[in-house]
Amino acid sequence: MLLERTLKGQQAKNPNLTVTLNRSDLEQVMGGQTTFDKLLAEGKVKFDGDL
């Protein structure tokens, strides 16, 4: 999996997937405390583009 990180206010020129979530939720995913599937079910993450 290739994950491109951007800074707030900056975007990749041609993204094929945009993931929108709070930083605290991302930290919970990285720490193994939750998953993207759970966040999606809770309405806390949005995927836009090619999955």
N, C-alpha and C positions, 0 to 999 in steps of 0.2 A: 504494500500500500504506500503510495506516495502522498504525503501530506504537505501542502504548501501553506506556510503561515504568513499572514499579512498583518501589518500594523494597523491600528485603528485609523480610519481615514484614508487608507490606501487599499487598492484592490489589484489583483492580478489582471493583466490585459485581456486574457481570453480564458476565464475559468470554465471548467465543464461541470463543476459542482460547487455550490456555496452551502456551507453549514453555518447556521446562526444559532448561538446559544450564549448564555452568560459564562463568564470566566470561571465562576465558582462551580458551575455544573461541569465544565470541561475538566477542571481539577479533580472532581469526584470520579469522572470516567477514567482519567489517567491513574488515579489512586486505587482503582478497582472497586470503588464503593457503589457504583452504578454502571449502567450501560446506555449506549445510544438508544437502544430499543426501549428501555424503560423511560428515558427522557422524552422520546417521541410519543409514547403512550400517555405521558403526563402533560404533553403540550409544551415542553420546555426546550425543544430543539426543532429547528426547521431545516429541511433539506430541499434545495432548489437546483435542479439540473439532472445530469445523468448519474444514476445510482449504480 
